[in-house]
Amino acid sequence: MMEDTSIMGNSICKVCANRICRLIIPPDYYIDEMGELNEEDENDSEDQVIEHNYCTALLLPLDHIVLDCNKFYPIEEVTIIKNDAMFGS
């Protein structure tokens, strides 16, 4: 089994209801500031997509691996609570 080396792969934030995730493509001028790109890099648009994760509870960017957090709220619990509320239970 291969270990997930991405930040969210090993973080509890991956399944937290307080996490906002968005995929963004930076504008051309931002990519130009980062340095010269090879022709093959320009054709590979997946390399230009940046995943931006943010914690709404702590108002912090998630650019690190979180192992424990007192604001952790699993997505499954939120889903169950919302579904129960819809049925009046």
HUZITA-V665929 format. One record per pair of residues at least 4 apart in sequence whose C-alpha atoms are under 7 Angstrom apart, sorted by the first residue. I is the first residue (numbers start at 1). J is the second residue. D is the distance in whole Angstrom. If there is no record, write none. Layout:
# HUZITA-V665929
((I | J | D) (I | J | D))
This chain:
# HUZITA-V665929
((4 | 9 | 5) (4 | 10 | 7) (5 | 9 | 7) (7 | 11 | 6) (7 | 63 | 7) (7 | 64 | 6) (7 | 65 | 6) (8 | 13 | 7) (8 | 14 | 5) (8 | 65 | 7) (9 | 14 | 7) (10 | 65 | 6) (11 | 65 | 5) (11 | 66 | 5) (11 | 67 | 6) (12 | 16 | 7) (12 | 66 | 6) (12 | 67 | 6) (13 | 19 | 6) (13 | 66 | 7) (15 | 74 | 6) (15 | 75 | 6) (16 | 72 | 6) (16 | 73 | 5) (16 | 74 | 5) (16 | 75 | 5) (17 | 73 | 6) (17 | 74 | 6) (17 | 75 | 5) (18 | 55 | 6) (18 | 56 | 5) (18 | 57 | 6) (18 | 73 | 7) (19 | 53 | 7) (19 | 54 | 6) (19 | 55 | 5) (19 | 56 | 6) (20 | 53 | 6) (20 | 54 | 5) (20 | 55 | 6) (20 | 56 | 7) (21 | 51 | 7) (21 | 52 | 6) (21 | 53 | 4) (21 | 54 | 7) (22 | 51 | 6) (22 | 52 | 5) (22 | 53 | 7) (23 | 49 | 6) (23 | 50 | 6) (23 | 51 | 5) (23 | 52 | 6) (24 | 49 | 6) (24 | 50 | 5) (24 | 51 | 6) (25 | 48 | 6) (25 | 49 | 5) (25 | 50 | 6) (26 | 30 | 6) (26 | 31 | 7) (27 | 31 | 7) (28 | 32 | 6) (29 | 33 | 6) (30 | 34 | 7) (31 | 35 | 7) (32 | 36 | 7) (37 | 41 | 6) (37 | 42 | 7) (38 | 42 | 7) (39 | 43 | 7) (40 | 44 | 7) (45 | 49 | 7) (53 | 61 | 6) (53 | 62 | 5) (54 | 60 | 6) (54 | 61 | 4) (54 | 62 | 5) (55 | 59 | 5) (55 | 60 | 5) (55 | 61 | 6) (55 | 62 | 6) (57 | 71 | 7) (74 | 78 | 7) (75 | 79 | 6) (76 | 80 | 6) (77 | 81 | 6) (78 | 82 | 6) (79 | 83 | 6) (80 | 84 | 6) (81 | 85 | 6) (82 | 86 | 6) (83 | 87 | 7) (84 | 88 | 6) (84 | 89 | 5) (85 | 89 | 6))
